[in-house]
Amino acid sequence: MADVKLPPGTKVYLGDVKNMYTNIDHVNLNEVIRWVLNLARKNLGHDLSIFVPNAKSKRPCLADEAKAGVPGSKISLDNIEEIVKWDVANIYFTLGDKTVRQTMGIPMGSPCSPALAVAVCMHAEHRFAEMHPEVVVHYGFRYIDDLLLFLRENSNLIGGIYPPPLQLEEEAGIELADGSYEFRFLETWTRLTPDGRLDISHHHKNTHRASRGQAQVKNVAHFSSHVPPHQKFGRVVGALTSAWSHSVGHPNKVKAAVRVLHDMRHHGMPNETARAAMRRMEFKTVDPVWTSEIASRFFR
C-alpha cells in the first residue's frame, strides 16, 4: 500500500464484524460452502484435486504439483464439500453430563472454523458489491473480523454489508487539524493525508502498560529469569522482525526498531544481546542500517 497514491479526498472506513462464530444459520453456511467451491470449480476446473501429505509439517498442494513418493491422499472439490458439510451437521460437545448438538454457528473447535467465518464474510461482501455499484471502494482489506475500506465517499450503506446476525460496528480514527486522518489497523498505525498519501508505521500495542508501571511488552520473560538464552534472543529478533515488516518507509522502520529495543531493555536485555540481535537483523534484511543508524540511536 505504501506505493499506492489514493485519489485526493479519499475516505476511510474502519469496522469490526460481530457475531462471526456464534449465530450463523447452517442453511446459510451450507450456501456459502457451495458458493466458495463453485468459484473454485469455475476458475480452477471441476477435475481439480488437492494432495494432502500425511506429515503435518508439509503443506497441501495441487495434486499435479505433488512430489513423487511423498505419502498422502488426493481429495477432490466434491470430497472437500462433503467433509465440510458433514463437519457443520455433526457438531457435538458436552455440557455437564449431557451431550449437546450445536445447531447454530460455526463449528466450535473445528480446524475449518476460521476459513468458514472468512467465507461467510467474503460471500456477503461479494453480494454487497454486486448490489451497490455506486459505493466505490478504492481498496478494501479484512483480516478475520477487522475491516478497512478506502472509499471515494462516505456511505450509510456500508453498515449493511453483512446480513444479520452479523453486525458491522464502526470504529473511529483521529482527524487532525491539517485534514489528515490517523487510524490503527492490525499491526500498523497509518496516516492518510488529504492529497491521498499514506504514511504507515508499526503500531506499538502496549504503550498503555508503561503508565501503569508495567513492562511494555507482554509475554516476554525478564532476561534475569531461567528462560534459555536462545529463547530470549529469539523473542528480541521476533519483535524486531514484526516491527520492521509492519512499518513502511526508512524513518518509520528505524523508529519502530529503536522503540522495540528500548522496550526489551526494560525487560533486562543486556547490550550484547541487543548487538547480536541487530547483527541478525542486518543479515535478515540485508540492510546496514542496523549496525549503523539503529545502533547509534539505541546506545547513545
PyMOL commands that set and color helices and strands:
alter all, ss='L'
color gray80, all
select helices_A, chain A and resi 26-44+63-65+77-89+113-131+156-160+207-210+229-245+250-266+271-285+290-299
alter helices_A, ss='H'
color red, helices_A
select strands_A, chain A and resi 11-18+49-53+61-62+72-76+92-95+98-101+137-143+146-151+167-171+174-175+181-185+188-192+198-202
alter strands_A, ss='S'
color yellow, strands_A
deselect
rebuild
show_as cartoon
